């Protein structure tokens, strides 16, 4: 048994260390004792002891790391991020297949709520915006989305009829933990969406929905993000059920769509990677990117820009396409590439007219669209 640092992360460095520690321990043990805030520990050859800061002996709780050694290795991929991108179909398939009947406790929490506030950071925040669109559309319930670092320092208006959904891959992001504590002081119920079993966030939540994506070792979130989206869509369906907002027929139609997402993800990874590599080769020297999307693909645009910044160190901005005329259009000559997400949806035509606004700069446009629209002239 090893004692590893745990509890709530006070800073970023510590939280990253926690994520890397568990895979590092796997060749030796799966037994871990997490040290909580205000606890001290001692390991000798004979035993492990835990104390409160006043010196009172406390019994150590041995927990199991659920990940296996295989999932903490690159399995032939050149780096973890690529491996984790390729794991998405399996993760998504598993999430839908293992979606259980709505838990009674969660049903009670949702039933008594009249408002939802999502708190998260980075990629998880973008998942939260998609969640807002999905829950408002399916369950007809008001949802606000806040960056944890804003929420915790604002005069927030929440009460015991508010459900705060905290999204975090690691469950150790300091701002999100602080936001959750703030929410609890105001008597809101906290439902977390988290990947790491036993993390600080899960211990402090009233209810936990796990993303079960396995260890995400790449710093930029990939499979954990799509898993968060899937959990949010499944949750939106459940809220719709609890609130009686959708007919049984519509619910089963949505469920069928979700059950097929993993096949579509697999197809993209199989078929589209060569085209994506070509675009990357053509554009990798470009100095700045603009990502545009509408509706649920507005957060996709934000996420695309974040990924480019984090992974390629290329300045990038994500924008709601409808806002283009209120700012970015003035800079359009400066963006070397404009990535437009124009998948089929109710606002497809709106997106096309946004693309047409980029008039004289057509050669810099990259469009993400359905294959059937390949030959349509924009
Ligand atoms: C960032 C990571 O620093 O932390 C992002 O680079 C991540 O990928 C963000 O989305 C929030 O982390 P978490 O663990 O709370 O989801």
Boltz pocket constraint, residues with backbone or C-beta under 6 A from the ligand:
constraints:
  - pocket:
      binder: B
      contacts: [[A, 121], [A, 122], [A, 123], [A, 124], [A, 167], [A, 168], [A, 169], [A, 170], [A, 171], [A, 172], [A, 173], [A, 176], [A, 219], [A, 220], [A, 221], [A, 310]]
      max_distance: 6.0
